[in-house]
Amino acid sequence: MMVRHRFGLAAAVLLTGLAGCQREAPSAAAPAATAEAHGEHEEHEEHEEHEEHGEATRTHIAAAMAQSSGIRTAPAGAGVIHDEHAVQGLLVPIEGRYARVVARFPGPVRAVRAGIGETVKAGQTLAVVESNVSLSEYAVTAPIAGTVLARNVTVGDLASDRPLFEVADLSALWVDVHLFGADAQHIRPGHTVTVARLADGATVTTTLDRVLPGTATASQSTIARATLRNTDGDWRPGAAVRARVSVGESPVELLVPLSAIQPLGGRDVVFVQEGEDYEARPVKLGRRDAQHVEVLDGIEAGDAVVIEQSFLIKADIEKSSVEHDD
């Protein structure tokens, strides 16, 4: 009897231990399962929170619709930020390509054969004058080829030492930019200058040829001068222009055009294309110039960033948020 009792007790202890192990075994995996469930719960709550507040950050636009709307992307990448100075300027004819035409001898004007805006060749007759000395007629001719900018004579006028015509070769012009204060100390010949027309915003890039030694009396500005090619004739002497003079460059690891940046939800964002989806990515911005801005955080090199019509993406996302709130 004693032997059977001891065996029975030992068996009971063994069975109890096994039962305990079976109860404890699942507890080793419990923390992982709990963490996973907790993470899913947090993710679900975060998603619900964004949904509740209408914070849509993504939209879907079919490729054909994006193309017809003018939406264009480009990969984000390294580039250069320019240290630029914004200045004002004036287009003027180049010395040596501009002429005031006067009569050689005084006398009445018998004929006028050129008008303002006409293109003339060197040696072409502009007017005919009867000399008071010889009483014979002689031709007043263009000393250079170019465009007639001014005509200060009509038939019957008395030609004297006053200019009858002004002619200029407008295939190239000078851009005189006015420098004030510290700009005059930083800007030097050789610096790149981008000139913009006020009428339509068209731009051309050239290089400063020189900084004039004197100071303009009326404006107290220093004048820097560049040559602008004008083969199409769209740049007109006497017109005011805007200009940006680049005095330095800083290479950066990541930049995007300014047109890619949009405000959304109180933050600066860019829109990254993934297939036919466009996602708003908040970005931290750094240095900028007139065309580009450095991106410090938020996207990676190679991301397809919307660089044209980004406001359409913004409007579509904001519309989705409003509709969700309703």
ABEGO torsion letter per residue (X at the ends): XAAAAAAAAAAAAAAAAAAAAAAAAAAAAAAAAAAAAAAAAAAAAAAAAAAAAGBBABBBBBAAAAAAAGBBBBBBBBBBBBBBBBBBBBBBBBBGABBBBBBABBEBBABBABBBGBBBBBGBBABBBBBAAAGBBBBBBBABBEBBABBABBBGBBBBABBABBBBBAABBBBBBBBBEAAAAABBBGBBBBBBBAAAGBBBBBBBABBBABBBAAAGBBBBBBBBBAAAGABBBGBBBBBBBBABBBBBABBBBAAABBBBGGBBBBBBBBEABBBBBBBBBBBBBAABBBBABGBBBGBBBBABGAAAAAAAAAAAAAAAAX
